[in-house]
Amino acid sequence: MSENEKNKKGSLDFSRRDFLRLAGTGVMAAAVAALPVGTAMAAEAKPDHGSRAKNKSRAISTQKGGKADLLILGNVITMDEYKPFAEAVAVKGDTILYVGEADVARKLCDSHTQIKDFGKNSVYPGFLEAHCHPGAAGYTMTGKVKVDTFAGVESWLKDIKKYIDEHPEKTSIGGEGFSTSGELPTAAMLDAICPDKVVVVESYDKHSMWLNTKAMQEFGINRDAVAKWGTDCVHVDASGNPTGIISEAPTFHVRAQINIPLDEMKKALLAWQEYALSNGYTGTYNAGVDLLSKSEPLAYYALEEEGKLKHYNYSGCYVNDNTDTPEADMARIAEEAEKHNSKHYHILGAKVFCDGVVEAHTAWLIDDYADQPGYKGVTRFADHKKMVRLTKAAANHNLNVHVHSIGDASTRAWLNAFAEAEEETGYFDMRNALAHLHIVHKDDYKRIADYNVMSVVGMMWIEGDDVVFKQEIDYVGKERAYNDYPIKSLIECGAVVGSHSDYPVSPYFSAAHTVCYGALGYLPSNGKKRLRHQAELISRKDTLKALTVNVAYMWHEENRMGSLATGKLANLTVFDRDFLKDDFKDIEQAKCLATFVDGEMVYKA
């Protein structure tokens, strides 16, 4: 069926997702009547988690009708299927009062109405980010040294030494950005420039660390660590001693011991917030709010109390690999949500890791790595029974599970767990998520859609660059490398696709670049030579859906955000380019002119 046919009013072709959306509403009877004979009904819809219910009621303004407080004029791209384009958005309090013609909107104004006329510039719903790391991003901006990923060891050491010399007050040094491609650096190299302070440098993908000797001593990276995690995760020299490079599980062991003062964490989150708003994002998902530091969630709570949170923050709380207590873990997360969820801060559930990344040889694959026959990668949270238990526990609290899944074996393992848990509970509207979906077996595309699993994809990762992509070909072979990130295939199978940057893991955090990558396959400035696979490109409209309505759906927030419509939150952003019509060369250079949250201008270029 074509897209136009699917969107016709009165269509009786109900998908599983449509059915679930209708559950519990006044049109359920119509949906049931439209289902084929013998179709099983979904289990009774679970009530909203207490804090989620409170958030929904608190965010929508109680001021109905009356004159507008704010009128926004421009080329309005609503992302509302029923009214895709408009000339004006009228706002009352924190809520959209009207979307439509400018002449009608002006009749809703009086002398106190503030009018913002953006002319021919484009007004969009506030963009939504499906997976990133705000604390890490902000801390990199305010408290760490950033090295050039592809500049090489000499450049990294030079930048780190310069930072150390410029910050003599620091008793420990944090950094990030090095690459695990090629010959790996060592602790001895860091010792040569800083032997007396703890130095921890994270790789650009956040899955590896480079430590000096003092840091290894401080955090217990020794022969016992090698015995515990193995040499795939703790690299060793010819004598079996750690070299200073660690990957996956031991990096979390180190992070858990790093203390970031609350004031520094608040400063980092405010820096991140300003960056997000300046890029037109009004809501972001924090993929592991407590991963960088235990002070990060505390900083969110404090900033909300102080009235300083100006955009919407959604979070997953980290659960240890193959935890022995999944029910207790989910109960703890639910308690945190009940206690701390507020208008601008929401805990959605658990964040877990199933595998690593291709570039570190730690992604979990169904077939062997091309350069290491017999080796399929590293598994993390991969105990099936515990995966099912965690998912069922999440369902019990009306929360979800958000999984880091790079390899096809990882995706299949968690799909199996989600399917078993959903079938046992009868709850198919959890909106569990698989994040990254780098390599996915074609047999699993439709299963992702059938079990309403959210596809959190990295559109900004699909470009075939000269370094990481070449390495990927060496590691997994040309066929897999050229056919990964199957975004269009997932959409065609009915999956809900949301765009992530994984910032600061990815160097980009840009809606404009996302449109270029998703619909064109590369940035125009980089050239068509970087196009990886034409067959998986999607429409401009679908890229915008993956930045707006689809992410709102992932968060159970489709009634409040993701599109510009009467009754929704007045969260908007304005750019100087039309992402649906303009040339991609112009879109790449697009600038955010303004961002509004709750009807308030919180960023102006």
N, C-alpha and C positions, 0 to 999 in steps of 0.2 A: 504494500500500500504506500502511496506517495505521501510526502509531508503534508501537501495541501489536503489530501483526502482525510488524513488523520485529524486535521484541525477543523474539519467541517462541523458546524453546529449540528447537534442531533445525532452524531455518529453513535452507534451502539457497539462499537468495537472497544470494549473495556479491557485494558491491560490489568495485570495483577496490581501494579502500582496505583492505577486509577481506582480500582476496587478498594484498596486500603485507604486511599485518601477520602473516599466516601463513607468509610465505616464510621458509624456513630453519628452521622448527620441525617438531616431530614430526607436526603435523596437515596438513602440506602436501599429502599424498596425498589427504586428504579434500577439501581445497579444489579441487584439480585435478579430481577426479572430479565436483565439483558444477558446474564451469564448462561453458558450452555448447560443443558440438563445434566445433572450429575456432578457439577462443579462443587467442590467442598467450600463451605463458608469459612472465613477466617475466624479465629478465636475471638472472644469478646475483647474489644480494645482495652488496653490497660489504662488506668487513669494517669494523668500527668504526675511525674515526680513532684513532690510538694514545691520545691524551689522553682521548677520549670513553670508550674501553674502560676505561681506568684509573679514570675517575670513577665509572663504574657499579659497579665492584668495590669501590671504597673507601667509597662512601656507604652501602652496605647493611651493617648491623652483622653481625659474625661471631658474636655471642652469640645462639644459637638455644635456644628453650625456657627453662625455669627460671621463676622468679617475676618479676613485673613490677616495674620501678623506679618507674613512674608509672601512676596510674589516673585517667582523666578521665571524669566523669559529666555527663550533660546530655541535651538534645534533639539527638542526633547525626544530622546530615544528611551522609551519606557521599559522595554523588555516584558511588557504585558501583552499576551497573545491577542487579547480582544481590542486593545487600543495601543498599537505599537509605536505610534508617533504622536507628538503633540507640540503645542507652541508655548505652553505655560504650566507651571505647577504652583498652586496656591497652598499655603501652609498655615495651620492654626496650632499653636503650641508646638508639640513635637510630632504632629501628625499631618499627613497630607489631606487637605480639604478637597482639592479638585485638581484634575489633570485633564487638559484639553485645549480649547481655543483661547487665544489671548483675550479676545473681546469679552468672552464669558468670564474669564478669570478676573478681569479688571472690575467687573461688576461686584466682585466679592471683596473689593478693597475699600478702605476709607482713609482718612487723614493719617492714621497711625500705622498704616501698612508700609513696610519697608519693601521697596522694589529693586530687584537686581536684574538688569537687562543685559544678557550676555550676547545679544545680537545673533550672529550666525554660528557662534560657537555651540558645541554639543553638550547637552546635559544628560547624564546617565544616572542610573541607580548607583549608590555607593558600591564600589567594587569590593568583593569578598574573597579572602584568601583561605584556601582549604587546608593548608599545612605549612607552617613555618615555625621559627624559633625566636620569638620576640626578645626574650631575655638575652640570649646569645648575641642577637643582632645588636641590641642596644649596648651590651657590655663591650662588644667589639668597637663600637663607636666611642665609648667613653673610658674604657679601662684596659684595653689590650693592644698589642702591636699586630698589625695586619701585614703579612708578607705577600709578595706577588707569586701566585701559585706556580707559574711556569717559568720563573726567572732563574731557578736553580739554587743550589746550596749556598754558594758564595754570596748571592744577593740576600738570601734569607738571613744568614748570619750577620751580614752588614746591617740590615734593618733592625734585627733584634738587639744588636750591640748599641746602635744609635738610640733606641728606645730606652735601654737600660741606663745609658749615660744621661738621658734627658729626664729620667725619673729616679733619682737616687733615693727618694723617700720610700720607694716600694720595697717591701721585704720579700716579695715573690713576684715572678714575672709570668704573665699569661700572653699567649699569642695564638694566631691561627693563620691558615692559608697554605701550608706546605703540601706538596703532592707526594703520593706514594708511587708515582710512575718512575721507572728507572732505578738507579742505585739509591738505596735509602740512606738518609743521614744517620748519625750516631750520637750517643750521649757525649762521647769524647769531644765532638765538635762544639757542643754547647758549653762543655766544661772549659774549653779554651777561652771563651769570652765571658763566662760567668760561673765560676765553680762554687761560690759562697751563697748563692740564693737559689731557691727552688724555681726552676724554669719548666713550664709546661706549654708546648705549642701543639695546637690541634690541627689536623689536616683540613683541607678545604671542605671535605665531605663529612667532617665530624665523626668519622668512624675509626680514626687512628690518632695517636698522640706521639709526640717526640719529646722525651724527657732528658734532662741532664742527670748526672749521677746523684746529686743531692735530692732531686725529686724522686728518683727511684728508691732511694733510701727512706725518704719521708713517707712514701705511699706503698711500700712493700712490694716493689717490682723486683723480684729476686728469683732464685732457683725454685723456691716454693711456688711462686706465681707461675713459673714455666710448667711445673708439675700439675698445677691446678687447671690452667687454661690451654696448655699445649703451645707448640711453636708456631701454629697458624695465627695465634693471637698475641703471643709474647715472642718477638723475634730474638734469636740468639746468635752468638758468634760461633766459631769453630770449636770453642771450649765449652759451649753450652751455657754461657752467661748472657743475660739480657743485654741487648745492644742499645736500648733506649727507645725503640719503636714498639708500640703496643696497638692492638686493634680490637674492636668490638667489646666483649664483656669486661676486660680489665680497664678500659677507658671509663666505664661507669663506676667501677671500683674507685678510680682516682677522683672522678667528679664528686662522688659522695663525700669525699674528705676535704674538698676545697670550700672554704668559707668566704662568702662575699657579704660584707656588711650590708644591713638593710638600706642605709642611706645611699650606698653605691648602686644597689639594685633598683631602687626607686628612680635614681637619676638615669640609669640605663633604660628602664621602661618608658620614661618620658621622652628620651631621645628617640626610641623606637616609634613611639606614638606619633611624634612630629614627622618622622620619615614616612610612616604609613599614610598619614593624612595628606602629606605633600604629594603622594603618588595616587591619591584618589581612593584609597581603601578606607572604608568605614567599619569593617569587621574582619577579624583574623582569627585563625585557629592555631593555638599554641600546642604543638605536638610534643607534649611532655613538659608541663609547666614546672615540674620540680626536677628536671634533668640537670640543668646547669648548676642550680643551687637551691637549697631548701628555703632560702630567703626570697626566691622569686614569687611564689604564691603569696607570701606575707606582704610583699611590696604591692601586689595588686590590691589586696584587702585594704591596705593603708591608703593607697591612692584613691580608691573609690570612696572611702570614708572622708577624705580630704576634698572630694569633689573635683579631682584632677584627671580622672579617666574621661576622655573625650571621644573614644570610639569603642566599638563593641568587641569584647575579648572572650573567645571560647577556648576551652582548654581540655586536654586529656591528662590524667595523672598517671605517672609511670608505675607499672607493675613489673616486678622482677621476673626474669626468665624462669619459666617452668615453676612458678611459685607453688609451694605446698599448701597455701591457704587462699585460694581464689575467692571463696565466699567472703572471708574476712576482709580481703583486699577491696572487694567491691562495696562491702558495707562501710569501710573506712571512707572510700571515695564519695559514697552517697551521703555520709554524715558531713563531709566537707562541703558538698554541694548545698545541703540543707542549711548549713550554718552561714556560708559565705556568698552563695549566688545572689546577685543583685542586678540592677538594671544593665550595667555595662560589663559585668563579669559573670561567666557561666561555665561551670564544669559539666562536660557532656558525658564523661566516662573514663575508660582506661586507655592508656597508650602502651603498646607492647612492641617488641622487636622480634621478628621471626628469623631474619637473616641479616646479612651485611650489605656489601656493595660489590659490583662487578670489578671495579678498579682495584679493590683490595683482595680479590680472589675469595671473598667471603659471602657473596650471594649464593643462595641455595638453589641449585639447578636440578631438573629432572634428568638431563643427560650430562655427561662428563664435560669438564672444561676442555676446550680444544688443545690447550698447551699443557694440560696435566691429566692424561688418561687415568681413569679410576678415581678422580677427585671431583666431588660435586659441590663443594663449598662448606660453609659453616651454618649450623642450625642453632637457634637461640630458643625462643619460646615455641617449642615444637612437639610437646607432649600432648597427644591428641585428647586424652581423657581430661587433662587439666585445661586445655583450650576450650573444650565443651563446657566444663564446669564454670570457667570464668564467664563465658558468654551467657550461660543460663543465669548466673548470679547477676550479671549486668541487666538482663531482661527483668529480673525480679525487682530491681530498683529503677526500672525505666531509664537506664543508662545504656551506653553502647561500648563497643570495643573498636579501637582504631589501630590498625596493624601496619608497621613498616614491613613491606613485602616487595623485594626487588626481583627475586628469581621465580621461575614458574613453579618450582617445587614448593616454595613458601606459599605462593598464592593458592595452589591446590590444597595444601594442608589446612589452611585457614578456611577456605571455602567448605571443605569437608566438615570442619568443626562448626561453622556457622549453620550449615544445612542441618546437621544433626540436632543442634540446640534449638533452632527455630521450629523444626518439625516436632520436637518433644514438647516445646512450650506452646506451640500454635501462635507464636508472636512473630510476625513477619515484617513488622514496621520498626525494628530497632535502628535501622540505618547504620549498621556496622560498616566500617570503612577499611579498604585496602589501599594503602598509600604507596605511590611511586609506580607500581605495575610496569616495571622496566621490561621484563621478559615474561610473557603470558602465553600459555599453551592455548591454541585455538579452540580446543574442546571445552575450555573453561569460560569463554566469552559469555555465552548465553547463561551459564550457571550464575555468573555474577549478577546478571539482570534478574534471573528467576528468583533469587533469594534476596533481592532488593539490597544488595551490597553496594555501597558507594564506591565509585571508581575515582580515586584522588590521583590525578595524573600530572606529570611534570612536562607540560608543553614546551617549556623553555629548555628542556634537556634534549629535545629531539634532533637538534642540528648536528650534523656530522662534522665536528671540528677536527683539526689536524692532530690533536694530542690525545684527548680522552677517547675519541671514537676509534682512532687507529689502535690504541691499546685494547679497546673492547673487541675489535676484530681479532687481534692476536689471542685474546683470552677465551672467547666463546665461538669464534669462527664467523665467517662473512655472512652466512645465511641467517643466523640468529641476530647478529648485529644489525643487519639491514632490515629486519622485520620486527624489531622491538617497538615499544610504545604504540600498541595497536588501538589508538584512540578512536578512529572512525569505526573500526570493527566493533568496539564496545558500544558505541552509540547506536549502530545499526542493529545490535542485538537487544537494545532496550535498556542499557545500563545508564544510570545517572552519573555523568562525568563532571567533576569539579576540578578547576585548575589550581595547582600549587606551585609556589616558587621554591619552597624549602629554604628560603632565605634565612640565614646568610650562607647556607651550604651552596646554593646557586648564586652566581654573581649578580643576577638580575632580580629586581622586584618591580615589575612594570606590566600594567595592563596592556599598554600599547605594544610592547614587545611580545606579549602573549598572543595577541591577535596576529602578529606577523608570523610567529612560529607555528601556531595552530593552523592557519589558513594558507600560509605561503611555504612553511617548512624551514625558513631561515630568515635571518635579518638581511634586508637589502644591502646594507653596508658590507656584509660578509660575502655576498654573492651566492649564486645558484649552485656553485660547486659543493656547497655544504648540505644540499638537499639530500636527505637520507632515503625516504620512500614516499613517493607521490601518492600511493594508494591509501595512506592513512591520514591525509590532510582532510580537514573539516571546513565547513562554511564559516564565514565571519560571524554569522548569527550564532552558530553553535559555540564559537569561542567566547562570545559575550555571555551566552547562557552559562558557560562553565566558570565565568567570573561573577555571576550574579544569582539568577534564580536557582540554579542547580545547587550552589553552595548553601543558599538559604534553606533549601529542602533537606540537605544533608544534616543541618543543625536543627531540624524541626521548626524552622523559623519562616517558612514560606508565607505565612499569614501576616508577617510583620516587615519583612525586608526582601530584597532581591529584585524587586520591580517597583516602578512608580505608579501607584494606584491609590485611589481614595481609601483612607483608613489605615494605610501603612505608615511606618515611621518615615519622617522627612529626612532621610539619609541620601544625599545626592553628591555627585561630583561633576565638574565642568572641565572639558578639555577643548583645546583649540583645533581638534581634528574630528572628523566623522569616521569612526572605525568601520562603518558599514559601506562607505562609498569612496573615501579618499584613497589615493595611490599609497601603496605600502611604504614607499620611500618617505612620504610625508607622515604616515602613521608612526614610523619608527622614531621620528623626531617630535612626536606629540608632547605637549606640555600641559600639566594640570594647572588650571587657572584658579579653581576654588573647590573646597570641599565643605559640605554641610552635614552635621550630625544633630539629630533631634531638632531640626529647624534652625540651628545656630551655625553661622559660618565659623569653622574652626581652622581653616587654612585659606590663605589668599596669596597668590603668587606676587 
